């Protein structure tokens, strides 16, 4: 006997299909911009060792990578809607990746932003803004990590696994 299809899987699938569909459109436009507008690549100076210039120098690679990740998410979301087990496992792996990305990226940004500075509780605007940004990033990181962890736990549950047999 086939277990009843949960509304959680349907809802998650459709949310991911819609979000990754918009992400695919945006990624396509970004890739077109990087490859067809010469001003984007001409204005980037690869000889400057600054971190931001390294990111812009590898912009095509970064945008292409995220385009592939979003395409993979879109395909996996459709597979999840069709109750394919490979899609469930794939999305669990993607959620682990995005959870790690959510933790690592703001950490790198924080280190880069405050490089050489100390976070003292002074009344200077830069320090106050830095503290506010740090608190805001921490809330986002904790919230998204909790969400991804909950989704991983839910997709790994016995009830959901039974739908994919």
N, CA, C and O of each residue as an XYZ file, in Angstrom:
660
protein
N       0.827     -1.180      0.000
C       0.000      0.000      0.000
C       0.876      1.250      0.000
O       1.793      1.385      0.810
N       0.578      2.147     -0.912
C       1.327      3.402     -1.059
C       0.961      4.366      0.070
O      -0.222      4.617      0.302
N       1.976      4.919      0.787
C       1.655      5.883      1.834
C       1.048      7.150      1.231
O       1.310      7.509      0.083
N       0.239      7.803      2.038
C      -0.408      9.041      1.604
C       0.655     10.107      1.338
O       1.596     10.261      2.116
N       0.500     10.836      0.243
C       1.453     11.895     -0.095
C       1.242     13.077      0.844
O       0.128     13.566      1.029
N       2.348     13.514      1.424
C       2.258     14.607      2.389
C       2.162     15.952      1.684
O       2.724     16.149      0.607
N       1.451     16.857      2.302
C       1.356     18.209      1.757
C       2.684     18.956      1.941
O       2.966     19.904      1.208
N       3.504     18.529      2.923
C       4.807     19.160      3.138
C       5.677     19.043      1.896
O       6.279     20.026      1.464
N       5.746     17.842      1.318
C       6.594     17.633      0.140
C       6.067     18.444     -1.036
O       6.841     19.068     -1.763
N       4.742     18.433     -1.224
C       4.165     19.224     -2.320
C       4.458     20.710     -2.147
O       4.881     21.382     -3.087
N       4.231     21.210     -0.949
C       4.443     22.635     -0.676
C       5.912     23.004     -0.852
O       6.229     23.993     -1.513
N       6.807     22.217     -0.266
C       8.236     22.477     -0.401
C       8.658     22.434     -1.862
O       9.419     23.287     -2.318
N       8.166     21.445     -2.592
C       8.510     21.324     -4.012
C       8.100     22.565     -4.790
O       8.898     23.120     -5.545
N       6.867     22.999     -4.610
C       6.389     24.160     -5.361
C       7.109     25.440     -4.956
O       7.405     26.281     -5.805
N       7.390     25.590     -3.676
C       8.141     26.775     -3.235
C       9.521     26.782     -3.880
O       9.970     27.812     -4.384
N      10.198     25.627     -3.865
C      11.533     25.544     -4.458
C      11.497     25.708     -5.970
O      12.402     26.313     -6.545
N      10.465     25.180     -6.624
C      10.339     25.345     -8.080
C      10.178     26.825     -8.418
O      10.823     27.321     -9.342
N       9.332     27.529     -7.685
C       9.100     28.952     -7.960
C      10.362     29.773     -7.684
O      10.770     30.588     -8.511
N      10.979     29.553     -6.513
C      12.171     30.329     -6.156
C      13.324     30.026     -7.109
O      13.987     30.944     -7.591
N      13.567     28.746     -7.382
C      14.685     28.415     -8.273
C      14.368     28.789     -9.720
O      15.284     29.057    -10.497
N      13.096     28.813    -10.092
C      12.728     29.279    -11.437
C      13.071     30.741    -11.624
O      13.647     31.125    -12.641
N      12.714     31.570    -10.629
C      13.112     32.981    -10.683
C      14.636     33.108    -10.627
O      15.223     33.941    -11.319
N      15.263     32.284     -9.807
C      16.724     32.296     -9.718
C      17.376     31.943    -11.050
O      18.406     32.515    -11.406
N      16.781     31.004    -11.788
C      17.302     30.644    -13.117
C      17.209     31.822    -14.071
O      18.138     32.089    -14.834
N      16.096     32.520    -14.026
C      15.930     33.692    -14.887
C      16.970     34.752    -14.552
O      17.601     35.307    -15.451
N      17.150     35.032    -13.282
C      18.146     36.019    -12.853
C      19.550     35.564    -13.227
O      20.363     36.365    -13.689
N      19.838     34.275    -13.029
C      21.154     33.737    -13.363
C      21.420     33.829    -14.865
O      22.531     34.144    -15.289
N      20.406     33.556    -15.648
C      20.558     33.673    -17.105
C      20.890     35.113    -17.481
O      21.783     35.353    -18.294
N      20.178     36.065    -16.897
C      20.447     37.478    -17.188
C      21.842     37.891    -16.716
O      22.524     38.652    -17.402
N      22.273     37.395    -15.548
C      23.616     37.708    -15.065
C      24.684     37.132    -15.990
O      25.671     37.801    -16.298
N      24.485     35.888    -16.433
C      25.453     35.279    -17.336
C      25.506     36.026    -18.659
O      26.588     36.234    -19.208
N      24.356     36.431    -19.176
C      24.347     37.222    -20.412
C      25.085     38.541    -20.213
O      25.846     38.968    -21.081
N      24.861     39.183    -19.074
C      25.506     40.452    -18.785
C      27.030     40.277    -18.726
O      27.768     41.074    -19.305
N      27.490     39.256    -18.039
C      28.934     39.040    -17.917
C      29.587     38.659    -19.238
O      30.751     38.989    -19.468
N      28.856     37.970    -20.107
C      29.455     37.489    -21.344
C      29.232     38.412    -22.541
O      29.991     38.354    -23.508
N      28.210     39.259    -22.493
C      27.894     40.074    -23.658
C      28.187     41.558    -23.493
O      28.276     42.273    -24.492
N      28.339     42.041    -22.276
C      28.615     43.460    -22.061
C      30.102     43.620    -21.762
O      30.557     43.280    -20.670
N      30.861     44.136    -22.729
C      32.322     44.239    -22.544
C      32.727     45.143    -21.384
O      33.779     44.919    -20.784
N      31.944     46.137    -21.055
C      32.319     47.065    -19.984
C      32.468     46.355    -18.646
O      33.230     46.801    -17.789
N      31.749     45.258    -18.463
C      31.856     44.525    -17.202
C      33.243     43.935    -17.017
O      33.848     44.085    -15.955
N      33.748     43.265    -18.042
C      35.056     42.622    -17.907
C      36.201     43.590    -18.122
O      37.290     43.366    -17.593
N      35.997     44.669    -18.888
C      37.074     45.632    -19.136
C      37.381     46.460    -17.893
O      38.527     46.856    -17.682
N      36.379     46.721    -17.077
C      36.589     47.561    -15.896
C      37.229     46.814    -14.734
O      37.581     47.428    -13.726
N      37.385     45.504    -14.858
C      37.962     44.710    -13.782
C      39.473     44.645    -13.944
O      39.974     44.348    -15.028
N      40.195     44.922    -12.869
C      41.644     44.957    -12.893
C      42.208     43.738    -12.173
O      42.245     43.717    -10.942
N      42.657     42.702    -12.929
C      43.142     41.487    -12.275
C      44.486     41.651    -11.576
O      44.863     40.786    -10.785
N      45.220     42.728    -11.839
C      46.532     42.889    -11.207
C      46.427     43.418     -9.780
O      47.392     43.324     -9.021
N      45.285     43.966     -9.402
C      45.097     44.474     -8.052
C      44.805     43.305     -7.107
O      43.862     42.553     -7.354
N      45.577     43.126     -6.039
C      45.399     41.967     -5.160
C      44.221     42.092     -4.191
O      44.014     41.211     -3.357
N      43.459     43.163     -4.291
C      42.341     43.357     -3.380
C      41.322     42.227     -3.533
O      41.087     41.738     -4.638
N      40.727     41.823     -2.424
C      39.782     40.704     -2.422
C      38.596     40.950     -3.352
O      38.186     40.044     -4.076
N      38.044     42.155     -3.343
C      36.903     42.450     -4.203
C      37.275     42.333     -5.679
O      36.469     41.875     -6.489
N      38.483     42.743     -6.027
C      38.914     42.605     -7.415
C      39.070     41.141     -7.808
O      38.812     40.776     -8.955
N      39.491     40.300     -6.864
C      39.571     38.865     -7.143
C      38.191     38.302     -7.419
O      38.018     37.467     -8.307
N      37.206     38.762     -6.652
C      35.837     38.294     -6.871
C      35.349     38.748     -8.238
O      34.770     37.957     -8.982
N      35.580     40.026     -8.579
C      35.114     40.525     -9.870
C      35.865     39.887    -11.028
O      35.290     39.667    -12.094
N      37.149     39.589    -10.828
C      37.926     38.939    -11.873
C      37.371     37.548    -12.180
O      37.365     37.117    -13.333
N      36.915     36.862    -11.161
C      36.346     35.532    -11.340
C      34.819     35.573    -11.395
O      34.155     34.576    -11.111
N      34.277     36.708    -11.755
C      32.830     36.890    -11.785
C      32.112     35.908    -12.688
O      31.063     35.372    -12.330
N      32.686     35.672    -13.871
C      32.051     34.727    -14.803
C      31.968     33.330    -14.187
O      30.957     32.640    -14.319
N      33.027     32.931    -13.523
C      33.067     31.618    -12.884
C      32.062     31.532    -11.738
O      31.344     30.541    -11.607
N      32.016     32.563    -10.919
C      31.103     32.577     -9.771
C      29.650     32.574    -10.237
O      28.840     31.793     -9.740
N      29.320     33.440    -11.185
C      27.946     33.518    -11.697
C      27.574     32.213    -12.401
O      26.444     31.742    -12.276
N      28.512     31.633    -13.134
C      28.251     30.350    -13.798
C      28.019     29.230    -12.803
O      27.127     28.403    -12.991
N      28.824     29.198    -11.739
C      28.661     28.181    -10.702
C      27.284     28.285    -10.048
O      26.593     27.280     -9.878
N      26.893     29.504     -9.681
C      25.589     29.671     -9.045
C      24.452     29.356    -10.015
O      23.407     28.850     -9.605
N      24.651     29.651    -11.288
C      23.651     29.275    -12.285
C      23.456     27.766    -12.333
O      22.326     27.284    -12.414
N      24.553     27.025    -12.284
C      24.460     25.557    -12.268
C      23.823     25.051    -10.979
O      23.029     24.111    -11.007
N      24.165     25.667     -9.856
C      23.575     25.260     -8.570
C      22.063     25.503     -8.567
O      21.298     24.686     -8.056
N      21.646     26.621     -9.134
C      20.215     26.931     -9.185
C      19.504     25.988    -10.152
O      18.391     25.542     -9.873
N      20.134     25.680    -11.285
C      19.554     24.719    -12.223
C      19.406     23.351    -11.564
O      18.386     22.684    -11.735
N      20.419     22.936    -10.816
C      20.384     21.665    -10.097
C      19.258     21.651     -9.059
O      18.567     20.646     -8.890
N      19.085     22.782     -8.370
C      17.994     22.908     -7.401
C      16.646     22.816     -8.101
O      15.734     22.157     -7.600
N      16.508     23.462     -9.243
C      15.261     23.438    -10.007
C      14.913     22.017    -10.442
O      13.772     21.578    -10.294
N      15.901     21.302    -10.980
C      15.677     19.919    -11.428
C      15.339     19.021    -10.241
O      14.436     18.189    -10.328
N      16.053     19.187     -9.145
C      15.784     18.385     -7.948
C      14.401     18.686     -7.364
O      13.740     17.791     -6.838
N      13.973     19.931     -7.454
C      12.646     20.306     -6.948
C      11.539     19.631     -7.750
O      10.542     19.179     -7.188
N      11.720     19.566     -9.062
C      10.744     18.870     -9.900
C      10.751     17.376     -9.572
O       9.696     16.745     -9.502
N      11.950     16.812     -9.370
C      12.060     15.406     -8.974
C      11.406     15.142     -7.631
O      10.792     14.093     -7.435
N      11.531     16.084     -6.702
C      10.893     15.932     -5.391
C       9.374     15.919     -5.538
O       8.689     15.143     -4.871
N       8.855     16.770     -6.402
C       7.417     16.815     -6.637
C       6.912     15.488     -7.211
O       5.790     15.064     -6.936
N       7.772     14.838     -8.019
C       7.419     13.542     -8.605
C       7.780     12.373     -7.690
O       7.670     11.213     -8.089
N       8.212     12.678     -6.457
C       8.556     11.695     -5.423
C       9.712     10.776     -5.847
O       9.652      9.564     -5.643
N      10.754     11.358     -6.433
C      11.969     10.624     -6.790
C      12.934     10.681     -5.611
O      13.236     11.763     -5.107
N      13.416      9.525     -5.171
C      14.290      9.473     -4.002
C      15.611     10.200     -4.244
O      16.145     10.820     -3.324
N      16.148     10.135     -5.465
C      17.395     10.843     -5.762
C      17.224     12.351     -5.529
O      18.162     13.029     -5.109
N      16.031     12.864     -5.802
C      15.776     14.291     -5.613
C      15.740     14.641     -4.127
O      16.240     15.692     -3.724
N      15.152     13.770     -3.315
C      15.113     13.999     -1.872
C      16.526     14.042     -1.305
O      16.872     14.946     -0.544
N      17.336     13.061     -1.681
C      18.722     13.008     -1.216
C      19.517     14.203     -1.753
O      20.331     14.790     -1.040
N      19.272     14.547     -2.993
C      19.946     15.684     -3.617
C      19.630     16.993     -2.888
O      20.522     17.804     -2.639
N      18.359     17.187     -2.551
C      17.984     18.409     -1.843
C      18.543     18.436     -0.424
O      18.899     19.503      0.077
N      18.623     17.288      0.222
C      19.255     17.240      1.546
C      20.711     17.692      1.430
O      21.180     18.486      2.245
N      21.422     17.194      0.425
C      22.818     17.599      0.209
C      22.909     19.090     -0.115
O      23.805     19.778      0.375
N      21.982     19.592     -0.940
C      21.975     21.017     -1.262
C      21.703     21.871     -0.026
O      22.310     22.928      0.146
N      20.793     21.415      0.833
C      20.512     22.169      2.058
C      21.724     22.182      2.978
O      21.981     23.191      3.634
N      22.471     21.090      3.044
C      23.711     21.070      3.835
C      24.694     22.081      3.256
O      25.314     22.850      3.991
N      24.833     22.074      1.917
C      25.722     23.031      1.250
C      25.303     24.461      1.549
O      26.144     25.283      1.915
N      24.015     24.778      1.400
C      23.546     26.144      1.609
C      23.662     26.549      3.081
O      23.883     27.720      3.390
N      23.511     25.579      3.988
C      23.690     25.890      5.405
C      25.149     26.280      5.661
O      25.419     27.279      6.328
N      26.074     25.499      5.136
C      27.488     25.830      5.301
C      27.821     27.166      4.643
O      28.567     27.973      5.197
N      27.261     27.392      3.457
C      27.483     28.649      2.734
C      26.958     29.831      3.551
O      27.597     30.881      3.621
N      25.800     29.649      4.161
C      25.192     30.694      4.976
C      26.058     31.028      6.182
O      26.086     32.177      6.624
N      26.752     30.054      6.711
C      27.619     30.285      7.871
C      28.960     30.874      7.438
O      29.456     31.803      8.076
N      29.550     30.354      6.377
C      30.899     30.753      5.963
C      30.934     32.145      5.342
O      31.822     32.936      5.663
N      29.994     32.459      4.465
C      30.040     33.728      3.736
C      29.988     34.956      4.642
O      30.844     35.830      4.505
N      29.032     35.065      5.556
C      29.052     36.247      6.436
C      30.289     36.302      7.322
O      30.761     37.383      7.675
N      30.813     35.130      7.681
C      32.028     35.099      8.491
C      33.184     35.718      7.714
O      33.945     36.519      8.258
N      33.314     35.348      6.449
C      34.369     35.927      5.609
C      34.141     37.420      5.427
O      35.088     38.204      5.492
N      32.893     37.822      5.198
C      32.584     39.245      5.051
C      32.933     40.004      6.326
O      33.494     41.098      6.264
N      32.609     39.439      7.465
C      32.879     40.097      8.742
C      34.384     40.263      8.944
O      34.847     41.329      9.352
N      35.143     39.209      8.659
C      36.598     39.277      8.806
C      37.179     40.326      7.857
O      38.058     41.098      8.240
N      36.684     40.348      6.623
C      37.186     41.309      5.639
C      36.814     42.739      6.028
O      37.623     43.655      5.888
N      35.589     42.924      6.516
C      35.119     44.260      6.872
C      35.859     44.813      8.086
O      36.195     45.996      8.130
N      36.109     43.958      9.063
C      36.739     44.404     10.291
C      38.224     44.061     10.354
O      38.805     44.039     11.440
N      38.839     43.796      9.224
C      40.250     43.439      9.193
C      41.088     44.557      9.831
O      41.091     45.697      9.367
N      41.777     44.204     10.879
C      42.632     45.163     11.561
C      41.899     46.064     12.543
O      42.538     46.789     13.305
N      40.585     46.034     12.542
C      39.815     46.863     13.476
C      39.399     46.026     14.666
O      39.241     44.809     14.569
N      39.229     46.682     15.758
C      38.679     45.982     16.916
C      37.257     46.478     17.124
O      36.945     47.639     16.858
N      36.419     45.605     17.592
C      35.037     45.980     17.857
C      34.913     46.483     19.286
O      34.545     45.730     20.187
N      35.212     47.724     19.483
C      35.035     48.290     20.815
C      33.680     48.984     20.848
O      33.164     49.407     19.813
N      33.135     49.092     21.990
C      31.822     49.717     22.133
C      31.967     51.228     22.252
O      31.617     51.820     23.273
N      32.486     51.842     21.197
C      32.604     53.296     21.218
C      31.360     53.899     20.574
O      30.498     53.184     20.063
N      31.285     55.206     20.609
C      30.104     55.876     20.059
C      30.336     56.363     18.631
O      29.505     57.092     18.090
N      31.429     55.980     18.022
C      31.671     56.400     16.645
C      30.704     55.674     15.726
O      30.408     54.498     15.933
N      30.205     56.382     14.698
C      29.205     55.782     13.807
C      29.664     54.480     13.155
O      28.873     53.547     13.012
N      30.946     54.407     12.756
C      31.424     53.186     12.106
C      31.305     51.990     13.048
O      30.904     50.904     12.629
N      31.649     52.187     14.308
C      31.577     51.097     15.274
C      30.136     50.694     15.566
O      29.837     49.506     15.685
N      29.251     51.667     15.680
C      27.847     51.366     15.941
C      27.233     50.624     14.756
O      26.513     49.642     14.935
N      27.523     51.099     13.548
C      27.013     50.427     12.346
C      27.583     49.014     12.248
O      26.870     48.078     11.885
N      28.854     48.861     12.568
C      29.472     47.539     12.534
C      28.811     46.571     13.495
O      28.603     45.403     13.165
N      28.485     47.050     14.671
C      27.815     46.204     15.663
C      26.415     45.833     15.194
O      25.993     44.686     15.340
N      25.694     46.798     14.630
C      24.348     46.525     14.116
C      24.397     45.510     12.982
O      23.590     44.581     12.941
N      25.346     45.686     12.058
C      25.496     44.747     10.936
C      25.841     43.356     11.453
O      25.301     42.364     10.964
N      26.722     43.276     12.424
C      27.117     41.991     12.996
C      25.920     41.282     13.638
O      25.728     40.083     13.436
N      25.128     42.011     14.400
C      23.944     41.420     15.036
C      22.947     40.961     13.980
O      22.392     39.866     14.079
N      22.719     41.798     12.969
C      21.789     41.456     11.896
C      22.250     40.202     11.150
O      21.448     39.304     10.891
N      23.537     40.139     10.803
C      24.068     38.948     10.118
C      23.952     37.709     10.996
O      23.628     36.628     10.505
N      24.211     37.857     12.277
C      24.114     36.711     13.192
C      22.686     36.181     13.243
O      22.476     34.968     13.246
N      21.704     37.080     13.284
C      20.298     36.653     13.297
C      19.953     35.916     12.007
O      19.285     34.882     12.040
N      20.406     36.442     10.871
C      20.133     35.796      9.582
C      20.802     34.425      9.515
O      20.179     33.452      9.090
N      22.055     34.341      9.928
C      22.784     33.070      9.892
C      22.104     32.027     10.773
O      21.904     30.889     10.347
N      21.752     32.405     11.987
C      21.086     31.460     12.895
C      19.731     31.048     12.338
O      19.384     29.867     12.364
N      18.964     32.006     11.836
C      17.642     31.711     11.289
C      17.689     30.790     10.077
O      16.949     29.808     10.009
N      18.557     31.103      9.124
C      18.659     30.254      7.926
C      19.241     28.882      8.250
O      18.823     27.876      7.676
N      20.195     28.841      9.161
C      20.757     27.547      9.558
C      19.694     26.679     10.222
O      19.617     25.478      9.965
N      18.884     27.283     11.066
C      17.783     26.559     11.698
C      16.798     26.059     10.648
O      16.359     24.911     10.706
N      16.443     26.923      9.679
C      15.513     26.531      8.617
C      16.064     25.368      7.793
O      15.359     24.386      7.560
N      17.318     25.471      7.352
C      17.907     24.384      6.564
C      18.010     23.108      7.384
O      17.751     22.019      6.870
N      18.384     23.229      8.650
C      18.454     22.049      9.515
C      17.103     21.388      9.689
O      16.997     20.162      9.665
N      16.069     22.199      9.866
C      14.704     21.664     10.005
C      14.262     20.967      8.724
O      13.653     19.899      8.777
N      14.570     21.573      7.555
C      14.207     20.950      6.275
C      14.945     19.624      6.081
O      14.367     18.652      5.596
N      16.216     19.590      6.458
C      16.996     18.348      6.358
C      16.375     17.281      7.254
O      16.187     16.141      6.829
N      16.056     17.653      8.497
C      15.449     16.702      9.435
C      14.107     16.202      8.910
O      13.811     15.009      8.982
N      13.307     17.109      8.388
C      11.977     16.746      7.885
C      12.085     15.816      6.668
O      11.357     14.827      6.584
N      12.984     16.126      5.727
C      13.145     15.277      4.538
C      13.774     13.923      4.878
O      13.647     12.971      4.108
N      14.447     13.833      6.023
C      15.071     12.580      6.445
C      14.165     11.737      7.337
O      14.535     10.626      7.716
N      12.989     12.250      7.673
C      12.098     11.527      8.588
C      11.539     10.260      7.936
O      11.464     10.156      6.711
N      11.152      9.308      8.772
C      10.628      8.029      8.286
C       9.374      8.218      7.445
O       9.203      7.573      6.411
N       8.510      9.099      7.896
C       7.242      9.333      7.194
C       7.486      9.839      5.764
O       6.846      9.379      4.818
N       8.415     10.787      5.620
C       8.704     11.339      4.286
C       9.462     10.316      3.448
O       9.187     10.171      2.257
N      10.413      9.605      4.053
C      11.142      8.570      3.310
C      10.208      7.519      2.729
O      10.430      7.025      1.623
N       9.163      7.180      3.478
C       8.223      6.143      3.027
C       7.510      6.538      1.733
O       7.126      5.669      0.950
N       7.333      7.827      1.505
C       6.690      8.295      0.278
C       7.561      8.069     -0.950
O       7.052      8.019     -2.070
N       8.848      7.935     -0.756
C       9.791      7.856     -1.873
C      10.240      6.431     -2.192
O      11.165      6.245     -2.984
N       9.611      5.430     -1.597
C      10.001      4.031     -1.848
C       9.321      3.506     -3.093
O       9.523      2.351     -3.467
